[in-house]
Amino acid sequence: MAATNVEKIKDAELRETMATAHKALKEGDYLGVVRRSGDVYLELLERKPELLAEGGIPAMMRIRMFPRLGARLEREGEEAPTLVWDRETFGFSEAVTYFEFAVDQLVGEGL
């Protein structure tokens, strides 16, 4: 198994979820990868509400920087963001984009 940054995720539950996503990526379950990556990013935002509490441009960037390749985040006012599905078929490059984004965000935020 090729090395990924998954091992750098400190939280055991999140690390396991992303390890499962990595396995799904290798098995061609690209929808599973996108689902897990989206769920993990939403979990990050829930665990660190200060990332959205600033409001304005910093909070908007947390939503907008999530990949928009068939699944995207939306937020109404001060509500928690939700994952919106534009489609449920994904290719490898799209799935790996969501995967790497989620892992990078978790590691970057110290989770």
C-alpha positions in Angstrom: 0.0 0.0 0.0 1.4 3.4 -1.0 2.0 5.8 1.8 -0.6 8.6 2.2 -1.0 11.4 4.7 -3.8 9.3 6.3 -1.3 8.1 8.9 -0.8 11.8 10.0 -4.4 12.1 11.0 -4.4 12.1 14.9 -8.0 11.3 15.6 -8.4 7.5 15.4 -12.0 7.6 14.1 -11.3 10.1 11.4 -8.1 8.2 10.5 -10.1 5.0 10.1 -12.7 6.6 8.0 -10.1 8.0 5.6 -8.2 4.7 5.6 -11.5 3.1 4.5 -11.9 5.8 1.9 -8.4 5.1 0.6 -9.3 1.4 0.3 -12.4 2.3 -1.6 -10.3 4.4 -3.9 -8.1 1.5 -4.7 -11.2 -0.7 -5.2 -12.8 1.7 -7.6 -15.7 2.8 -5.3 -15.4 6.4 -6.1 -18.8 7.4 -4.8 -17.8 5.9 -1.4 -14.6 8.0 -1.4 -16.5 11.2 -2.1 -19.2 10.3 0.5 -16.6 9.6 3.2 -14.5 12.6 2.3 -17.5 14.9 2.5 -18.7 13.4 5.8 -15.2 13.9 7.3 -15.0 17.5 6.2 -18.4 18.2 7.7 -17.2 16.5 10.9 -14.2 18.7 10.9 -16.4 21.8 10.7 -18.6 20.5 13.4 -15.7 19.8 15.8 -14.1 23.1 15.1 -17.0 25.6 14.9 -14.5 28.5 15.2 -13.6 27.8 11.5 -17.1 29.1 10.5 -17.7 31.4 13.5 -15.6 34.2 12.0 -18.3 34.7 9.4 -17.7 36.8 6.3 -15.0 35.8 3.8 -13.0 33.3 6.0 -16.1 31.3 6.7 -17.3 31.5 3.1 -13.9 30.2 1.9 -14.2 27.1 4.1 -17.4 26.3 2.2 -16.2 27.4 -1.3 -12.8 25.7 -1.2 -14.5 22.3 -0.9 -14.3 20.6 -4.3 -17.2 21.2 -6.6 -17.0 18.2 -8.9 -20.4 16.7 -8.4 -20.9 17.2 -4.7 -20.6 20.6 -3.0 -21.2 22.3 0.4 -23.9 24.8 0.9 -24.7 26.9 3.9 -27.8 29.0 4.7 -27.1 31.8 7.0 -25.6 30.5 10.3 -26.9 26.9 9.7 -24.4 24.1 9.6 -23.2 23.3 6.1 -24.7 20.5 4.2 -23.5 18.3 1.4 -25.5 18.7 -1.9 -25.2 16.1 -4.6 -25.4 17.2 -8.2 -24.6 13.6 -9.3 -23.6 10.2 -7.9 -21.1 9.0 -10.4 -17.5 9.9 -10.1 -14.2 9.1 -11.7 -10.8 8.4 -10.1 -9.5 11.9 -10.5 -12.6 13.4 -8.9 -12.6 11.0 -6.0 -8.9 11.5 -5.4 -9.4 15.3 -5.3 -12.0 14.9 -2.6 -9.9 12.4 -0.7 -6.7 14.5 -0.7 -8.7 17.7 0.2 -10.2 16.0 3.2 -7.0 14.5 4.4 -5.1 17.8 4.0 -7.7 19.7 5.9 -7.7 17.2 8.8 -3.9 17.2 9.1 -3.8 21.0 8.7 -6.3 21.5 11.5 -4.4 19.1 13.8 -7.1 16.4 13.9 
